[in-house]
């Protein structure tokens, strides 16, 4: 794999130079990777990107090529560059596995490492997490609305570049899609590849019938005809049926189906179903495409549209949203003592939760549904009989849980720089993602005004956070010059 160590923001390196100059290169720190808001105004996010993060860390090294480039910039000392030559990741990484429903403000990943190591890897961690989680979430939302019907990912040509397209196919599959149109992804990740035809094959031929017949002769066992090039009901479907009767069936082949890519999909699909059934092709499938998203799919289901599969591109591979993951220092360590740190902001959502923490998920023992998540300090012991969740901002909102199973969400990925996590296959992650998703109540999954899932703080963490806020406010008053009031 290519060395992507320099896939980092430049200021990570200038800060690293500063730490080095101060003799802090061996200082141990704790960083949390988390996000503040679910994409799509939804009730959940699905985690992703851990596989590529593992590869980045595995290949983290400054070779002569990288050192020479940094030297050419004239910004770094030779002592610092010599230090980078021997730099490897020697820390710990804990993370919530790919395919898990996750929620705002809880640590999806925690990095415990020497400060320069932890700082330089920030950009790559965020880039991989943000893209993968967005695509996986989009796919999960869309496949959930398809009511059990197959969804194919068709987004390669709409993705933000080749690498993005290849990765999007993988994460879309993990998120619930049955396959991809991207042949490279199929080869690389062993994902089923699928597709039909484009309008160009039809407009190139003298007639639509001729195009369908030529395609049938070349692909007799995979004939899904695109029927909306000229007129879906008066031309496309009749020509598809004609080729099926005159060529496919007489030669021992099956008429697989049709695809409709424009027009009123609910109306056209129902009319197409009648035409296919009346012609004796009740097993012929109908695929719908054309800029579909979770809302249009929900409407198609509600309107009783006749379809067996869907092709979705833009709104999975190039979803017009973002996850917005951030990576914040939450603690330092000195002489074995963990010192909590926090960023304080006038914007409540940007005031982070301090300290070295763990995330726990409560499950109802009776039905297996997730009840809520708890963010607690790492040294806390969570009781197994009863626990009261406290809202992190509106502290009067409290929920007492009983009769639950408790699960620690993060698992060890790297310990002392050594990979200890066995990455599941793409197929295993797909199955895991579905099973995890099914542990959540439907109210959290709905598209409009989803129920807010509980993600609360332990009392000990809440007390620490409030104490640090008070200390920051007191220090600010002591250190700042009074600001003249506005008239």
Buried (B, 14 or more C-beta within 10 A) or exposed (E): EEBBBBBBBEEBBEBBBEBBEEEBBEBBBBBBBBBBEBBBEBBBBBBBBBBBBBBBBEEBBBEEEBBEEBEEEEEBEEEBBEBBEEBEBEBBBBBBBBBBBBBBBBBBBBBBBBBBBBBBBBBBBBBBBBBBBBBBBBBBBBBBBBEEBBBBBBBBEBBEEEEBBBBBBBBBBBBBBBBBBBEBBBEBBEBEBBBBBEBEBBEEBEEBBBBBBBBBEEBBEBBBBBBBBBBBBEBBBBBBBBBBBEBBBEEEBBBBBBBBBBBEBBEBBBBBBEBBEEBEBEEBBBBBBBEBBBBBBBEBBEEEBBBBBBBBBBBBBBBEBEBBBBBBBBBBBEEEEBEBBBEBEEEEEEBBBBBBBBBBBBBBEEEEBBBBBBBBBBEBEEEEEEBEBBBBEEEEEEBEBEEBEBEEBBEEBBBEBEBEBEBBEBEEBBEBBBEBBEBBBEEBBBBEEBEEBBBBBBEEBBEBBEEBBEEBEEEEEEEEEEEEEEE
